[in-house]
Each structure stands twice: as structure tokens, then as C-alpha cells.
Amino acid sequence: MVLGFAITGHCNLRCPHCIRDDVVRVQELEPELIERVLDDAIALWPGALRVSLTGGEPLIHRRFDDIITSIATRGLSYSFVSNAWHLKRIVPLLAKYPAAGIRLSLSGADEVVHDAERGTGSYRRVLMGVALLTRLRIPASLSIVIDRRTRHQIREAANLAESMGCARIHFILPQPVPGSVIRDTDLAPEEWWPVAREVRALAQEPGHATVIQLDYGAPFDGPEIPCDTFGLHRTYVDARGRLSTCCQLSEYGNNETDVVADLHDTTLALAWPTYVDRLREQQRISAPMSACARTEAASLPRRGSAAIELPVLASNVVTIAESDPFDALPCIRCARATGKMEWLEAYPNSTWHAARSRIPSHLDPVLA
Amino acid sequence: MIDTLRPSPDVLVSHLHDETVLLHMGSKRYFHLNDSGQRIWQLLESGVQPSSLAERMQQEFDVAPEVAREGVSALLTSLQTLGLLEPALVA
């Protein structure tokens, strides 16, 4: 089990594509709450727990050292995501308690594109961050969002990671946010497919020492695999100490439908059954329409008169899947089903505008 | 005018407690200097002439003159070859 904590809500950068609704208000998760949740989690998943830290920007937590010490002294491995601005400052801490891996975020594969988004000097901080981590023998990974600004930089980003000796590079197809819609940098839903194919093809090329990974949320070519959260391999506590059904949905879309329980008021163990119930409901309401139809088809008797009906249902599967442009995008479906895309109502020109409704209206007759 | 060596502007430097990490932005290759290498780099950054480095190292690290000379010479050669140092003329 990977236990994720957003230890800060705020960030020192202001990336327009950031999925968090508010990175300005200072919000820190109390180390004491983290310790209590860690102890609960150790009891729930003994010997099978890893910790992942995110934010906001985790390194600007004023008691970051205390948090890492709490994790490491409990014998747990940890990793975190960072923009690398403050990495050098924590080198002594990392030397004492090495992370299992650290992921540094890119907004571009070169200095011009990256720094246009994150400010002068950001790119150099990331690259120096990789060098410092390598010196510490901590596996360094890069991640890059692919949007209109970076669409042409997929191979360049992979080459950068390779030349820097990174363990991995993650390609992320980012959920639309008001900032990205306003400046029109979102790729359209249909543009996600060629990106996914390009990244997958790149990953198949021989000779890479760096693992090339397309992060979850991209369209599946074949059968959809549930995300780690739905698979109960990952859970998440937000920067306000609340158990959330997903780190991608947390603080996104201006609603809190992802929040299950405030861990200031209850324990992880007590909240867990409710969490699992909520997760299953979320999984149900966000299931792909094509899968619903397939399930329906599979439940029919396979002999006798029903055999005649199956081809009809099979054709429906195709019709439904083709009619919903978001059906193959699992994270978008989840965000849509939980009402976290409703803000798109205000942006009729966005290529994602159709994702604003919880249930696509044109599918209602089929669902009925 | 004096021939000297200076850190390349393409190099990012991160000084840690007892070592220095150098990253060449062009080649994306990075290197680390141990404490004596770190000291040589710092002296160059502060404008000390390469011809004076061996004597300074001999004093600070308590080594024989020939050891200091050979060590400094080898490091400067490597740093130039890797593009981390470049020739410069100073008044």
C-alpha cells in the first residue's frame, strides 16, 4: 500500500496547468497527524506500506525534516514529488535518510519552455536536482506534462532523462484547469490518443536505460486496468488531513466530493470501511460506458435466443464508446462522475466543454 | 593581460558541505569534486591564478610540493577537457 500525503497545499511556483484549485493559501499538514496516521497504517498493512509525499510543494513544509524523520525511523520507505527549487537545502537530510525515489517536475524539455512556465532558473534547479540525487545514489525521475506547449517535446524529454541518467521519465496528460483553458494550452481529447501512442512507441524502442512511462489517465489501447487507488494499492490524505478518494481529484474542480473523512476527528482504521464503500461507488459511477455494455452482454445467457441478441449489444458497445469522447479516459471519467468538471460550463470554447456534465446527456436513453 | 582559467558559463555549481557537484548544461554531464577538488574550484572562482594553486594546496592540505603540483595539473587538465573550465584573459 502506498500512503500518500499532501503535506502542503501551497507552492512556491504558480504553474498555470497545476490541478490544485489553490496553491496560494498556506496549508501544512501537522507532523503529529502524519505520525498518527502512519501508525494506523502500519497496523493496517504491516510490512507492506510505503509513503509518498506531495503537495503543493512538499519541500517548503516548515517541518519537512521532522516528517522525514518520523517516516524513516518507523522503517518505512518514502518518495516524493518536487519542483526541485529547495532540493539542495535538504541534501544532508537525504544523506541521512535516503528516499527510495524522487520525482522532479518539468513543464518543458528545454530551458526556454520550462522556465516560461515556472520562472527563470527553474530548469537549472531541476537538472542540478538530478545531479545531486545521483550523487546521493537516490533514483531520480522526471515527469513532464504534455500539452500544446510541449507536444513537440516528447522525444526531447526522453533524451534529456536518458542523458541525465534518470531512472524514469513520466509523461502526464494533464486534466484541464481554468488556467490552461484560458490560455488555450490544453490538447483536445482526441489529441491524447496520438500522444499516448507516441509515448508507448518510444518506450518500446530498444536501448533506453531510462524507463519511459505514460502515467495513468491516458487512453487505453486495450482493456482498461483499474488505477492503483481503485485497486486498493494507494490511498491519500490531503493537506487538510482528510482522507480523499484520489490525489488527482483532491483540491480539483472546486468541490470536495473526494473527501471521505477528517482524520483529525477519526482514525484511518475507522474511516477505512467508509472509504472503500465510497471508492466502490466512485468506481461504479465512473465506469466506462463501453464496459457497462460489455458487462450487460456478458451477463446474458450465451446459448439459445440470447445468442441472437449479443451481436446487437456488441454493436451498441461500439456506438456508445464512439459517442463518448471521454470513455477511454479513466481519470476524466472519474472527475466528471464526481462533478469535478462542472466548472467547464463557464468555458464553452474549451475542447473539454462536453465533459462538464456528470452523465453525458446523449447517453441517457442508452442508460435508461 | 594574463592567461588564466575560469569556470565555464555553461556550468552549474552546487557546493555542499565537503564536496562540489558540477553540471555542464550543454552535455548534461555532471561530476563531483572531493574536498581538495572543491577547494581548487573555489580558488579559481575567487580569481586565484592557476600558477598559484599548487602552492595554496600545499599549504592548506599539508602535502609535498610535487604532489600538489601533479594533483592540480591533473585536475585542471580534466576540467578543461570536459569543458568545465575555459581559458580567459584578464587584465
Interface residues (C-beta under 8 A of the other chain):
Chain A: K88 V91 P92 E111 R124 L127 M128 V130 A131 L132 T134 R135 L160 S163 M164
Chain B: L12 S14 L16 H17 E19 V21 L23 M25 S27 K28 R29 Y30 H32
